Amino acid sequence: VFLVGVLRELFRDRPLYLINLPDREHIIAGIVLDMPMRDTVEYEGRKIVLMDATGPTPYPFGQIPPQLLDANDRWVWSELHF
């Protein structure tokens, strides 16, 4: 949640998401950006750049652990409105 709050301050005009991965008991963040990054997915016609702020392994902005991408059909998307 902190990551999304910081992103909101930096990118006020961009949609932000918290994405629940129930099969992994994990949550990741997503932001709509014009430039694709390594882990970009499409959701409702938008290109969403994914990021994982909690680890356990640190990944750079725009990347998430590969095992989290395996079950993206079960993701629960929550767009955040501030």
PyMOL CGO cylinders between C-alpha atoms (Angstrom):
from pymol import cmd
from pymol.cgo import CYLINDER

trace = [
    CYLINDER, 0.00, 0.00, 0.00, 2.91, 2.34, 0.76, 0.3, 1, 1, 1, 1, 1, 1,
    CYLINDER, 2.91, 2.34, 0.76, 4.34, 1.79, -2.73, 0.3, 1, 1, 1, 1, 1, 1,
    CYLINDER, 4.34, 1.79, -2.73, 1.03, 2.70, -4.35, 0.3, 1, 1, 1, 1, 1, 1,
    CYLINDER, 1.03, 2.70, -4.35, 0.79, 5.80, -2.17, 0.3, 1, 1, 1, 1, 1, 1,
    CYLINDER, 0.79, 5.80, -2.17, 4.23, 6.94, -3.33, 0.3, 1, 1, 1, 1, 1, 1,
    CYLINDER, 4.23, 6.94, -3.33, 3.36, 6.17, -6.95, 0.3, 1, 1, 1, 1, 1, 1,
    CYLINDER, 3.36, 6.17, -6.95, 0.18, 8.25, -6.57, 0.3, 1, 1, 1, 1, 1, 1,
    CYLINDER, 0.18, 8.25, -6.57, 2.30, 11.24, -5.57, 0.3, 1, 1, 1, 1, 1, 1,
    CYLINDER, 2.30, 11.24, -5.57, 4.65, 10.76, -8.54, 0.3, 1, 1, 1, 1, 1, 1,
    CYLINDER, 4.65, 10.76, -8.54, 2.05, 9.82, -11.17, 0.3, 1, 1, 1, 1, 1, 1,
    CYLINDER, 2.05, 9.82, -11.17, -1.17, 11.60, -10.22, 0.3, 1, 1, 1, 1, 1, 1,
    CYLINDER, -1.17, 11.60, -10.22, -2.74, 11.10, -13.64, 0.3, 1, 1, 1, 1, 1, 1,
    CYLINDER, -2.74, 11.10, -13.64, -2.13, 7.32, -13.87, 0.3, 1, 1, 1, 1, 1, 1,
    CYLINDER, -2.13, 7.32, -13.87, -4.47, 4.52, -12.81, 0.3, 1, 1, 1, 1, 1, 1,
    CYLINDER, -4.47, 4.52, -12.81, -3.01, 2.39, -10.00, 0.3, 1, 1, 1, 1, 1, 1,
    CYLINDER, -3.01, 2.39, -10.00, -3.92, -1.12, -8.93, 0.3, 1, 1, 1, 1, 1, 1,
    CYLINDER, -3.92, -1.12, -8.93, -3.42, -3.51, -6.07, 0.3, 1, 1, 1, 1, 1, 1,
    CYLINDER, -3.42, -3.51, -6.07, -3.59, -7.02, -7.45, 0.3, 1, 1, 1, 1, 1, 1,
    CYLINDER, -3.59, -7.02, -7.45, -4.38, -9.89, -5.11, 0.3, 1, 1, 1, 1, 1, 1,
    CYLINDER, -4.38, -9.89, -5.11, -2.86, -13.26, -6.07, 0.3, 1, 1, 1, 1, 1, 1,
    CYLINDER, -2.86, -13.26, -6.07, -4.92, -15.61, -3.87, 0.3, 1, 1, 1, 1, 1, 1,
    CYLINDER, -4.92, -15.61, -3.87, -3.15, -18.77, -5.05, 0.3, 1, 1, 1, 1, 1, 1,
    CYLINDER, -3.15, -18.77, -5.05, 0.15, -17.28, -3.88, 0.3, 1, 1, 1, 1, 1, 1,
    CYLINDER, 0.15, -17.28, -3.88, -1.18, -15.40, -0.84, 0.3, 1, 1, 1, 1, 1, 1,
    CYLINDER, -1.18, -15.40, -0.84, 0.52, -12.30, -2.17, 0.3, 1, 1, 1, 1, 1, 1,
    CYLINDER, 0.52, -12.30, -2.17, -0.31, -8.80, -3.42, 0.3, 1, 1, 1, 1, 1, 1,
    CYLINDER, -0.31, -8.80, -3.42, 1.47, -6.87, -6.16, 0.3, 1, 1, 1, 1, 1, 1,
    CYLINDER, 1.47, -6.87, -6.16, 1.05, -3.34, -7.48, 0.3, 1, 1, 1, 1, 1, 1,
    CYLINDER, 1.05, -3.34, -7.48, 0.38, -2.14, -10.99, 0.3, 1, 1, 1, 1, 1, 1,
    CYLINDER, 0.38, -2.14, -10.99, 0.43, 1.20, -12.79, 0.3, 1, 1, 1, 1, 1, 1,
    CYLINDER, 0.43, 1.20, -12.79, -0.62, 2.24, -16.27, 0.3, 1, 1, 1, 1, 1, 1,
    CYLINDER, -0.62, 2.24, -16.27, 2.44, 3.56, -18.12, 0.3, 1, 1, 1, 1, 1, 1,
    CYLINDER, 2.44, 3.56, -18.12, 3.02, 4.44, -21.76, 0.3, 1, 1, 1, 1, 1, 1,
    CYLINDER, 3.02, 4.44, -21.76, 6.29, 2.54, -21.92, 0.3, 1, 1, 1, 1, 1, 1,
    CYLINDER, 6.29, 2.54, -21.92, 6.27, -1.23, -21.62, 0.3, 1, 1, 1, 1, 1, 1,
    CYLINDER, 6.27, -1.23, -21.62, 8.57, -2.85, -19.14, 0.3, 1, 1, 1, 1, 1, 1,
    CYLINDER, 8.57, -2.85, -19.14, 9.54, -6.47, -18.66, 0.3, 1, 1, 1, 1, 1, 1,
    CYLINDER, 9.54, -6.47, -18.66, 6.42, -7.47, -16.74, 0.3, 1, 1, 1, 1, 1, 1,
    CYLINDER, 6.42, -7.47, -16.74, 3.61, -5.60, -18.46, 0.3, 1, 1, 1, 1, 1, 1,
    CYLINDER, 3.61, -5.60, -18.46, 0.16, -7.18, -18.76, 0.3, 1, 1, 1, 1, 1, 1,
    CYLINDER, 0.16, -7.18, -18.76, -3.03, -6.01, -20.39, 0.3, 1, 1, 1, 1, 1, 1,
    CYLINDER, -3.03, -6.01, -20.39, -6.11, -5.51, -18.24, 0.3, 1, 1, 1, 1, 1, 1,
    CYLINDER, -6.11, -5.51, -18.24, -9.33, -3.96, -19.50, 0.3, 1, 1, 1, 1, 1, 1,
    CYLINDER, -9.33, -3.96, -19.50, -7.49, -2.60, -22.53, 0.3, 1, 1, 1, 1, 1, 1,
    CYLINDER, -7.49, -2.60, -22.53, -4.78, -0.93, -20.44, 0.3, 1, 1, 1, 1, 1, 1,
    CYLINDER, -4.78, -0.93, -20.44, -1.08, -1.81, -20.34, 0.3, 1, 1, 1, 1, 1, 1,
    CYLINDER, -1.08, -1.81, -20.34, -0.26, -2.34, -16.67, 0.3, 1, 1, 1, 1, 1, 1,
    CYLINDER, -0.26, -2.34, -16.67, 3.34, -2.37, -15.44, 0.3, 1, 1, 1, 1, 1, 1,
    CYLINDER, 3.34, -2.37, -15.44, 3.67, -4.76, -12.49, 0.3, 1, 1, 1, 1, 1, 1,
    CYLINDER, 3.67, -4.76, -12.49, 5.87, -4.46, -9.44, 0.3, 1, 1, 1, 1, 1, 1,
    CYLINDER, 5.87, -4.46, -9.44, 6.41, -6.33, -6.20, 0.3, 1, 1, 1, 1, 1, 1,
    CYLINDER, 6.41, -6.33, -6.20, 7.45, -4.27, -3.20, 0.3, 1, 1, 1, 1, 1, 1,
    CYLINDER, 7.45, -4.27, -3.20, 7.47, -7.04, -0.62, 0.3, 1, 1, 1, 1, 1, 1,
    CYLINDER, 7.47, -7.04, -0.62, 9.89, -9.64, -1.91, 0.3, 1, 1, 1, 1, 1, 1,
    CYLINDER, 9.89, -9.64, -1.91, 11.20, -12.01, -0.58, 0.3, 1, 1, 1, 1, 1, 1,
    CYLINDER, 11.20, -12.01, -0.58, 13.72, -11.24, -3.36, 0.3, 1, 1, 1, 1, 1, 1,
    CYLINDER, 13.72, -11.24, -3.36, 14.13, -7.63, -4.49, 0.3, 1, 1, 1, 1, 1, 1,
    CYLINDER, 14.13, -7.63, -4.49, 13.14, -7.00, -8.11, 0.3, 1, 1, 1, 1, 1, 1,
    CYLINDER, 13.14, -7.00, -8.11, 13.58, -3.74, -10.03, 0.3, 1, 1, 1, 1, 1, 1,
    CYLINDER, 13.58, -3.74, -10.03, 10.64, -1.51, -10.96, 0.3, 1, 1, 1, 1, 1, 1,
    CYLINDER, 10.64, -1.51, -10.96, 8.59, -3.20, -13.66, 0.3, 1, 1, 1, 1, 1, 1,
    CYLINDER, 8.59, -3.20, -13.66, 9.48, -6.77, -12.71, 0.3, 1, 1, 1, 1, 1, 1,
    CYLINDER, 9.48, -6.77, -12.71, 7.91, -9.39, -10.49, 0.3, 1, 1, 1, 1, 1, 1,
    CYLINDER, 7.91, -9.39, -10.49, 9.05, -12.91, -9.60, 0.3, 1, 1, 1, 1, 1, 1,
    CYLINDER, 9.05, -12.91, -9.60, 8.34, -15.22, -12.57, 0.3, 1, 1, 1, 1, 1, 1,
    CYLINDER, 8.34, -15.22, -12.57, 6.34, -17.66, -10.45, 0.3, 1, 1, 1, 1, 1, 1,
    CYLINDER, 6.34, -17.66, -10.45, 3.76, -14.93, -9.78, 0.3, 1, 1, 1, 1, 1, 1,
    CYLINDER, 3.76, -14.93, -9.78, 2.92, -14.66, -13.47, 0.3, 1, 1, 1, 1, 1, 1,
    CYLINDER, 2.92, -14.66, -13.47, 1.86, -18.32, -13.64, 0.3, 1, 1, 1, 1, 1, 1,
    CYLINDER, 1.86, -18.32, -13.64, -1.66, -17.86, -12.25, 0.3, 1, 1, 1, 1, 1, 1,
    CYLINDER, -1.66, -17.86, -12.25, -2.64, -14.46, -13.67, 0.3, 1, 1, 1, 1, 1, 1,
    CYLINDER, -2.64, -14.46, -13.67, -6.08, -15.76, -14.66, 0.3, 1, 1, 1, 1, 1, 1,
    CYLINDER, -6.08, -15.76, -14.66, -6.97, -15.84, -10.94, 0.3, 1, 1, 1, 1, 1, 1,
    CYLINDER, -6.97, -15.84, -10.94, -5.78, -12.35, -10.09, 0.3, 1, 1, 1, 1, 1, 1,
    CYLINDER, -5.78, -12.35, -10.09, -8.21, -10.06, -8.26, 0.3, 1, 1, 1, 1, 1, 1,
    CYLINDER, -8.21, -10.06, -8.26, -7.81, -6.50, -9.50, 0.3, 1, 1, 1, 1, 1, 1,
    CYLINDER, -7.81, -6.50, -9.50, -8.61, -3.44, -7.37, 0.3, 1, 1, 1, 1, 1, 1,
    CYLINDER, -8.61, -3.44, -7.37, -8.21, -0.03, -8.99, 0.3, 1, 1, 1, 1, 1, 1,
    CYLINDER, -8.21, -0.03, -8.99, -7.37, 2.58, -6.39, 0.3, 1, 1, 1, 1, 1, 1,
    CYLINDER, -7.37, 2.58, -6.39, -9.14, 5.92, -6.34, 0.3, 1, 1, 1, 1, 1, 1,
    CYLINDER, -9.14, 5.92, -6.34, -7.65, 8.66, -4.24, 0.3, 1, 1, 1, 1, 1, 1,
]
cmd.load_cgo(trace, "trace")
